[in-house]
């Protein structure tokens, strides 16, 4: 994978990860605050990794394809 492709892939992932973690912590942060850090991290990753891999990044790819196809039609 070339450097440009790696940068684009990392940006796509970041666009999904940042709001997902923020929303997760906003919704569940207070209720999880009593758990030890390793358990909070486990719950966060068990929830968000599948979301990011199976829904988040494919959705970002879909949106990019829609936008790029509209730009090509102009």
ABEGO torsion letter per residue (X at the ends): XBAAAAAAAAAAAAAAAAAAAAAAAAAAAAAAAABBAAAAAAAAAAAAAAAAAAAAAAAAAAAAAAAAAAAAAX
